[in-house]
Amino acid sequence: MIFSQPLLSRLRPALLLLSLLVALLPGRAHAAPAPPGALHRRFFGLLRQGDSVYARKQGYGSFARALLYYDRAQRLADQSQDSLLLAEAVFARARVYDAWNKEPQKTLRYFQQAAQGFAHLPGQWRRYYYARFLVAHAYDKVPDSLHAVRALRRLGRELAAAPDTVRRQVPSTVEMAQSAVQARNYGLADTLLRTLVRRAWVRNDPETYNYLDDYYLVQARLDVLYRRPGRYSPYLDSLRATFAHAPSPPDREYHGRLLAELLAAAGDYRAAYAYANISRRTFDSLNNHGDVAQMRQVLAESEAQRQDLEEARLAGRQRTLAGLSLGLAVISLLSFYLARQARRARRQATALATANQHLDEQAAEVGLLNKEIQHRVKNNLHMVFSLLQMQERRTDNEEVIAQLQAARLRVESIAALHNQLLNGADAEVNLAEFLKGLISSVVGCLANDRQVVTHIQTEGLRLPANGYLPLSLILNEWVTNTIKYAAVEGLFIEVRLDVKNGPDEVCIAYADNGRVPATAAVPGLGTQIIGLLTRQLGATLSSPAGQPYHYQLCIPHSHGNRP
């Protein structure tokens, strides 16, 4: 809109009022912050203190004490909002979860955040490559060998194209080969060693990894398991020396376990049995000590502090949004007043402009209200999930824990669906990604030490709009039942999910490799929930003869929702 000069003169008081409102918005400067240099020194001083405690590796107690320093550093990073400090803080937290080794999904998420943070910082390429390797390492712990190998290949190609001066300053190339061996991709491990590593570059680093020790370990594993299967490797002697001088119980348990595996593969069963016994006793000592409970408590308190900080930042943003809304309301009123003044000269044109402006404001308000509602729904679902999780930690009753876990997973299924619908541009859900994420959440919560392999086959289709929530809850019950009760012959629980599109219906077939029990189980709450949701979908649920825990759910196409 083009204003005349008299109209602009009337607008000046309004602009002054708007400037005053902006100055009074929440979150403006109060006390002067600490100088950046001083804050950086305090931050990295805390990191060094935490690293020195972490490097002792005298059981979980060392890692719990290191986390106390890292949490203080995290608060400084949140205070400064400095990109480097935020990346370093989340990287330190990821290392603690990596050492804790009981929540691999959190380990993966934190290392991914650290890699993303370092990627955009000039001069931080060493940390960036190191964090990317640790992402692949975390995938292997999930376990997700496919993504681990894919990440190692991508990083290996980038480093192979770099000059020797760069590769020499990236000592984690040895650990990349180690992760490839751990994923049983021996050819990739051998290639990484040949193309990226020179023996003269490899040194132990007590602050991160014993790279030289792991170099001998990788060579020994490749010799015994890949290059000359079943034959003794001279690198095993170096590995024995590493075990004899292991500086901490976790290192002693780790190298003893691998020595037992490799000596058995090389045919030296007596020595393998001796190292296996030492490793088992060390493992029992580490896990039966009070440090485990201390570590669990410290991690829970740390996560609670992070959540409180996030909620405080969210409250600040909401106050800022309220102030901006007030400013917008004032601007709207002033615009209406100015439009009335201008209408005396150009009544018809100004009336049309005012009407258009009013419609735009209504559309903006509706959009803002919708976002606020969706945001509150998301927060409420997260709060319910957190409350269930908190209650789960406070009880020792196994039955209560199981019921709380089941309720928490149902809430998480609803939250995951809500998140995908909220983020989708046209409110459509990627069925394959949705199913993978849902099963991954259940496995991450319940699998514990059991290894679960999933096979998902989907066609390019979508369900009726009202079919995703019931399906997510039904699938949650199936996967939960499999992980809790499936007795399998081998080491892995295998879950198969096939989604096929027919002319009149979408059929979802679910199966696992668990044995059928001799006596039929008594139907529980989960069975009742599945039945109710099946009727809600207007679907049919069946099981093949002799396989009562394999299911086929067929959902008819609703009118207007065909793929």
N, C-alpha and C positions, 0 to 999 in steps of 0.2 A: 504494500500500500504506500502511495506517495503522499506525504503530508505537506500542506502549505506552510509558509513561514509563521503565520499567526498560530497555527495548530502546534508547531514545534515549540513555540514559546510557552504554550500551555503545558507541554509535555515535560519541560525541564523540572518542575517540582516533583512530578511522578518519578522521573529518573533518579532524583536525589533520594526519594523515599525508598526506591528499590535498592540503591546502593547501601542505605542504612540497614535494610533487611538482610542483605547478603552478609554484611559485616557482623550481624548478630546471630548468624546461623551457628548451630552446634558444631564443635570440632575445629573452631578457629584457634589461632595460636594463643596460648596462655603463658606458661613459664617457658623460658628459653631452653631448648634442648641442649644436651651435652655436645661439645664439638665433635665432628665426625672422627677425627684422629684419635681422640681419647676413647670414644666408644669402640672403635675398631680394636684398640689395644686391649681394652677390658674383655671384649668378645673373644679374641684369639687367645688371650691369656687363659680364659676359662676353658677353651677347647684344648689347649695344651695340657692343662691340669687333668681334664677328663681323659685325654689320650694316654697320659702317663699311668693313670690308674687302670685304664682299659688294657694297656699293654702287659700288665702283670699276669692277666688271665688266670688268676688263682680261683677258679670257679665262678659261679654266677654272682657272688658277692662283689667281685671286682667290676663286673658290668653294671650292676645296680648302682654302685657308688659313682661310676663314671657318668651314668645318666643324670645324676643330681647336678653335676657341672654342666652337662649339655642342656639341661632344662633352663638353667640360669642364662646360658648363652642364647637360648631360644627366645627368652623374654627380651633380651637386648636387641635381637634381630627384629622381633615384632615391633619394638619401640621405634627402631630406626627405619623399618621398611626398606632397608638396603638390600638389593638383589643378591649381592655376594654373600652377605651374612645369612640371609634366608636360605640360600642354597647350601651353605656350609652347615647350618643348624639341622636341616632336614637330613643331610648326608650323615651327620653324627648319630642322629636318632636311628637311621636305617642300619648303621653298623651295630648298634646295640641289639636291635631286633634280629639281625643276622646271627649274632653270637647266641642270642636266646633260642633261636632255631625252633620255636614252637608255634609261631604265627607267621607262616611264610607269605601269606597274602599281604600283610602289613609291610613285611620286609620289601616285597616287590613294589608296592605302591610308593613307599618312601624313596627307594632308589630311583624309581621313574621320575618322581618330583625333583630329586637332586639333579639328575641328568638334564631334565628340561631347564632347570635353573642355570646350570653351568653352560648350557649350549649357547646362550645369548650374551655371555660375559666375555669381553676381550681379555686375552692372556690366560684364560682358564682351560685351555685345551687339554692339559694333562688330567685335570680333575674330571673333565667331561668324558674322556676316553675311559678313565678308571670307573666312573659311575655307570657308563654304558656296559662295561664288562660285568659289574655287579648286578645290573638288571638281568643279564643272561644267567648269572650265578643264582639269582633269586628265582628265576623261572624254573631252574632245575630242582629247587627245593619245594616247589609248589605241590606235586611235580608236574611240569609241563615241558617234556623234552623237545617237543616240536618247536615251540617258541624259543627255547633255550638255544637250540642248534641254529635256528634262523637268525637270532640276534648275534651269535658268535660268527656266523658266516659273513653277515653284513659288516660287522666291525673289523673282521679279519681282512676283507677286501679293501676297506678304507686305509687300514694301517699298511697293507702290502704296497699300496700306491704311494705311501709317504716315504721320504728319504730316511736313511739310516739314522741321521741325527735326531729325527723325531722318534723313531721306534726305540732307540736306545734310552730315551727318557720316559718310556711307557713300560715299566717293569711288569705290569699285569698281563703281558702277553703269555707268560708262563702259566698264569692262573687261567687264561682263556683255554689253553690246551688241557689243563686239569679239568675244567668244566666240560669240555668236549668228551674226555674219557669218562667222566661221571655220567654223561648222557649216552654212553656206549657207542659213540661215533668215533671209533679209533682212527679212521682214515682222516677225518677232519683234524683231530688232535695232532696226528703226525705232520699234516700239512702246515698247521699253525706253527709248530716247533721249527720246521725247516725254513719257512718263509719269514718268520717274524723274530726269531730268537737267536742270539749269539751267546754261547756259553760265557764269554768274557764279560758280557753285560750284566749277568745275573748276580745279585747280591741279596743277602737276607736283610729285611727291614723290620725291626721289632715293633714299629708303630703301625704297620699294615699287615704284611705277609712275610713269611720266611720263604722268599722266592727261590733261593738256592735249594733248600730242602725240598720244596715242591717240584723243582726241576728234576731232581733225582727220582722223586716219586713218579712223575709222569713218564720218564724214560723207563723206569722199572715196570710200570703197568703196561706200557706199550710193548715192551719186550716179551713179558710173560703172557699177555692176553691177545697180542696182535701180530707182532713181528715174528716171534718164535714161540708159538703157543706151547705151554707145558714145560718149557726149559728154563733153567735157572738164569737169572740176569745178574751181571756184575753190579748193576745199580742197586740191587737189594742190599749189598754190603753198606753202601752209603746210607740207605734208608734205615738199616739197623743202627748205624752210628747216630743218625738223627733221633731215633727213638731213645737211645741211651742217654742223650743229652737234652731231651725235651725239657723246656723251661717251665712248663705248667701242666697241671693235670689234664685240661682239655686237649692240649697238643699230644700228650702221652696216650690218651685214649684214642685219638684220631689215628695216629701213626701205628699204634699197636693193632687196631682193627684192620687197617689196610695191609700191614705186614702179614697178619694171619690169612687174609684173603689171597695175597699173592704167593705166599709160601705154600699154601694148600694147592693153588693152581700149578705151582712148579713141582709138586710131588713131595715136598718136605712137610709131611703131616705132623710129625712130632713137634717141630718148631712152631708150626702154625697153631697147634693146640695150645702151646705155652703162651704165645702172644695173645691169642683169643681170650684166655683166662685173665691175663693182666688187663686187657682192654675192658673186659666185662666188669671186673672188680672196680676199676677206675670209674667206669660209667655209673655203676650203682652208687659209688661214693659221692659222685657229683650230684646225682639226682635224688639221693636220700637225705642230703644235707639240708639244713634250714635255709641255705642260700636260695633254694628254688622258690620257697614261699616268699622270701624277701624280694627276690627279683620280680615275681608276679605282682606283689603289692606295689613296688616302686613303679612298674610299668603302668599299672592301673591308675595310680595317683598322677603320673605324668600325663597320661591321656586325658584324665579329668581336667587337669590344669589347661591343657591345650584346648579342650572343649570350652572351658570357661573363657579363655581368651577370645576364641572365635565368637562366642555369644556376646561378649563385650563389644567386639568390633561390629557385629551385626546390629547391636542396639545403637551404637554410634551412627551407623549408616541409616538406621530407621529414623533417628532424630534429625539427621541431615535431610532425609527425604521429607519429613514432616515440615521442616523449615522451608524447603524448596516449594512444597505444596502450598504453604501459606503465601510465599512470594508470588507463585503463579496465580493464586486466588486474587491477590491484590492487583496484579497486572491485568487479570481478566476484568475486574471491576473498573480499573482506570481506562481500559480499552473501551468498555461499554460507555463510560462517561464521555470519552473523547469522540466516540462514534455519534453519540447524541448531539454533541456540539457541532460536528461537521455536517450532520444531516440537514441543518438549516439551509446550507448552500447547495448540497447535492443529495437531496432526500432519497431519490430512488436508487442511485448507484451505491450510496453508503448503506442503505437498508439491505441490499443484496450482499454486500461485503460482510456486514455484521452477521447475517444469517449463516453465511459460509464459515465465518470464524467460530460461531457458536457450535456448529456441527463438528468442526475439527476439534474443538475443546472437548465436546462430549465423547468423541471417538477416542481421544487421548486419555480421558478420565476412565472410560470403560476398559481400555487396554491396560492402564495402570492398575485399576481395581482387579482385573483378572489376574495380572501377574502377582499382585499382593496375595490374592486368595490362594493361588497355586503355591506360592512361597510358604504361606502358613500351613497348607496341607502337608507340604514336604517336611517342614519343621516339626509338625505334630507327629507325623509318622516316625521321624527320626527320634523324637522324644519318647514315644511309646517303645520303640526298639531299644533305646538306651536304658529305659526303666526296667524292661524285662531282662536285659543283660545284667544290669546292676543287681536285680533281685536274684538272678541265677548265681552270681558270684557269692552271695551272702547265705546260701543254704548248702548244706551237706547232704540233704536227702536226695538220693539218686532219682527217685520217681518224680519229685518236684522239679529237679534240674531238667529231666527229660521233657516234662510238660512245658516248662518255661522255654526250653530250646525250640520245641515244636511251635509254640505261640510266636516266638521271636522270628522264626523262619517264615511263618505265614505273613507277619507284618512286613518282613523284608521283601517277600514276593510282591506284595501290594506296592511297596515303595519303589521297587525296581520298575514295575510296569508304569507307575505314575511318572517316574523320571523319564522313561523313554517317550511316553506320550507328550510330556512337557517339552522335551528337547526336539521332537520331530517337527519338521517344517509343516507337514500336512497331516499331523496327528496319526501317521501310520507307524506301525511297529515292525522293525526288522525281526522276523520270526526266528531266524537262525541265531542271531546275536542275543536275542532275548532268552532263548532256551539255554544257550551256553552260559550266559551270565547267571541265570537262575540256578542251574545245576552246580556251577562253581561256588555259589554262595552257600548252598546246602553242604557240599563236600567240605568247604573250608571250615564250616562250623562244627560238623559232626565227625569227619573222617578220623581226626587225631592221627594215630600211627598207621591206620589202614590206608593202603594206596588204592585209589579209585581211578579207573580209566573209562572215559566216556566216548561213545561213538554216536554222533548225531548226523542224521541224513534228513535234509529238508529240500523241498522243491520251492521254486519261485512262486510263492503264494502268500496270501494273507487271510487271517480268520475274520469272521464277522466282528464288528467293533466291540460288541459286548461279550466276546468269547475269550479274551486274553486273561482277564482276572480269574474266572473259574478255572481255566486251564492251568494257570500258574499255581494256584492252590492245590489242584489235583496232582500236578507233577511234583510239587513240594512234598506231598504225603508219600508218593511212590518212592522218591529218592531217599527220603528219611527212613522209610521202612527197610529199603535195601541196605543202607549203611549200618543200621542198628541190628538187623536180624539175619542178613544173608550169610549163610555158612558156605564158604567156597573151598574148592580143592587146592588152588594155587595161592600165590601171594597177593594177587590183585582181585579186586572186585570190578567186574566189567558191567557197565550200564549201556544199553543200546536204546536209542530213540529214533524211530523212523516216522516221518511225517509225509503223507502222500495225499495228493489231491485227486478225488474222483469226480465223476460228472455231477453227483448230487450231494457229496459230503467230503469233509476232510477227515482222514483217519490217522490217529496217532497210535503207534505200536510201541510198547515199553516192555523191556526184558532185562534180566540180569543173569549172572552165572551162578546164583545161589542154588543149593540143593533144596528139594522139596521135603519139608519135615514129615516125620511119620504120622504125626497127629495134626489135625487142622487147628489153626490158631483161632482164639475167640475174637470175633470182630470188636474193634475198639472205636474210639472217637474218630480216628482217622478214616476208618471205613465208612462211618456215618457221614462224615464231611464229604467224602468222595461221592457217595450216593446222592446227597442233596445237590451237590454242584452238577452232577451228571443230569439230574432232572431239570435243573435250572437252564442248562444248555439245550435241553430237548435232545440229548445225545443218547447213544447206546453204548454200554460198557460190557465187554465180554472177555473171557480168558480161555486159551486153548485147553483142550483136554489133557489132564495130567500136569498142567503148569498153572496152578492157581495164582501164582504171583507174577505171571506175565499178563499184560493187559492190552486190549485194543479199544480205543475210544473213538467213536465216529460221530462227528458234529455235522449236522446238515447245514447246507448253505442257506443263509437268510436271504430274503428277497432284497436285491440290490447290493449284495455283498459278495457276489461271485468274483473269483480272481480274474 
